[in-house]
Amino acid sequence: MTVCVLHAAAEMFPLLKTGGLADVVGALPPAQSQLGTDARVVLPGFPAVLAGLADLEPVADLGGAFGAGNVRLERGVLKPHGVTVYVVRADPFYDRPGNPYMDAANHPYADNDRRFALLGWTAARIATGADPAWKPHIVHAHDWHAGLAPAYLRAFERSGAPHVASVMTVHNLAYQGTFPASEFGALQLPGDFYAMEGLEFYGHVSFLKAGLYYADRITTVSPTYAREIQTQAHGAGLHGLLQTRTHDITGILNGVDYSIWSPSVDESIASKYTAAKPGSGKSKCKAALQERMGLAKDDDALLFGVVSRLTEQKGLDLLLSAVPDIVQRGGQLVVLGTGDPALETGMKNAAAAHPGAVAVELGFDETLSHSIIAGSDIVMVPSRFEPCGLTQLYALAYGSLPLVHRVGGLADTVADSSLENLADDLATGFVFDTFDRAGIVGAIRRAFALKARRTDWKAVVKRAMGQNFGWEAAALAYAEVYQGLLGP
Ligand code: ADP
């Protein structure tokens, strides 16, 4: 039997991306297709989504819902992989400026609850026959935006629809989609769903809790994060519920789409290079990056790179406290990011204080992100918490050694260049244990120390580039989760 899966999500690369979620939703379905699964995606009809799909055609009229006017279901194809994408066409909800969640002034849209309820509801409608030509066996909801999908499936089942299995994947427990209780009435769900045994969360409606409560299985994006979220320290108030579901939770590491993130095929970097011979190609990328960012052109300066959302999660305040330690040792720092105004200002101040050694670009720039991953010697991901993290995986592929905090997916994917790991041929980067200045500075000093030992440095770069985090392993692990729901 061909397993049919419908992914419900708010973002999908290359159509629309604000973070790692988009990379996952862009790469997992084609990897699943390779294994013989019929994996499709449903997305809100944001302008960028409509513009990026080929062969868009109407599938069904879904009637009026959530005050969005007449909602239509359309279907198109995302080339080059050929993934089928359903689009929820509700222009009053989705045809707006700004990013998918916020207006141009960075304020969340006031009707986000209804905008994303419509996504979950449409996924459940597709699962119960809205497309006469296709029906999924499993609805796979991603993050709070799609968190109501399992709740609608349960509600439809109550009204006589057949059971359709659901999986909820948590990409980041910190984003929960909570809304005032007064909004519950607008969600078209049975009244008793607003309960502790349901989607109520401390007097609010929580979309993520709905997904965690009503889905048949829960996955998250690394084994360590799967354990962490069941603890009070990292459970963001949901650890109690997650503990009751411990046997339904699986941690599956995200993968890397090596057709996009590989220095041997990357068209957007200054010079391609391979693991067998990174030397001169990687140096050219470094020189091009130094030039582009206005840094001193010095191949010997250890270049630290950051590509990140500028939010508290990412630990960049800690990095700012360590900038003098980088610069005093002759190192350089380049940062690409956007987000929290205080962090943006902090970054700009650091660049002004250290001209030629620290350079910052505020904004979201896909091409520059590749240049930084390729041109840096070290890529820093000092996150307070990190469900999986993709940039450290990209960094490994480009032989740019990741420097990370030992937490979540970072702990699962990077091995520190300690003496014992070097001796046992395990080291792939730098890992610090305590989230404080001493911790990060210790790792920075290890990076300088390793750079001074040319042979060891080269060996670690080679080992980093040899790591395989391809999507196939993740696709197989998800297939096992599906199998557990559908039986042999
Ligand atoms: P998160 O999803 O929490 O933002 P991940 O590490 O999982 O973190 O994924 C981040 C993704 O977003 C990566 O593909 C990274 O390259 C990209 N990214 C983050 N900030 C920027 C930016 N300012 N410009 C371009 N790409 C960015």
Residues whose N, C-alpha, C, O or C-beta is under 5 A from the ligand:
A	BS01	ADP	T18 G19 G20 L21 V307 S308 R309 L336 G337 T338 G363 F364 D365 E366 S369 G389 L390 T391
